[in-house]
Amino acid sequence: MDTSAYLNSVVEQTATFAEWVDGWDAATPVPTCPKWTLADLVDHVGATHRMVAMLVGEQLAEPSRAFAAYVPAPADSAQWAAWMVEGAAAAQRAVASVGDDAPVWDPSGAAAGVPFWSRRLFGEACVHRADAAAALDRRYELAPEPAVAALEDWLDTMTSRGYWENRADFAAAMRGDGQTLHFHATDAPGEWLARRDPDRVVLEHTHTEADVTLRGPAADLLLVLSRRRRLDAAPSLELDGDRALLDRWIDHMDWVSD
């Protein structure tokens, strides 16, 4: 997927999300993010759209001004839908207004800029729409190919140098001496090998034996690895190898729900 395809999906998924939450009780709990209410979820999604729109549109080399310009969600949930749709459209316009090589800050440490934020907003849309579905008892669907793209975003972001350097708790938990985890989508091309080294987590795209392998439909892999569904509640997934190693990995994939 390219930047425009990512943002098209962000706009489409946000429209669905907005329709779901329109007029709902702001205090509705979000079971997949236990610390959050529905108001917190809406606020996070819409504010992130606006932050990225400023970062990209103004080509900011550091994020403080975008963080300071935080725009909270309306208190009236009847205004949520329009507010969310407006934020997604602003992000889409910002990305369309610059080239992929525009100098824009990103937290990955890879200086990926506009492509990073395009994919990151897409990954956020996929995962947080699952949060909304869980809160509102809606059916969650995501086709295999976009689910693979969302998995790529999740795994690549979580194993990035920037994440490792800025999350000391994650780095301490994920340090290892070569333990390997293999994630394999079975309904679309997508395989990842994560290796826990002493100084980083190395992510490769390969098919190989590992200490633990988790395989199955891409959407189910996404929900389990992003902690949106318990492994025991995903019978479509097949597990081979060290369950404790996989559990430790999932236990520390807490970046969004923190």
Secondary structure by P-SEA (a helix, b strand, c coil): ccaaaaaaaaaaaaaaaaaaaccccccccccccccccaaaaaaaaaaaaaaaaaaaaacccccaaaaaacccccccccaaaaaaaaaaaaaaaaaaaccccccccccccccccaaaaaaaaaaaaaaaaaaaaaaabbbbbbcaaaaaaaaaaaaaaaacaaaaaacaaaaaaacccbbbbbbbbcccbbbbbbbbcccbbbbbbccccccbbbbccaaaaaaaaaccccccccccccccccaaaaaaaaaacccccc
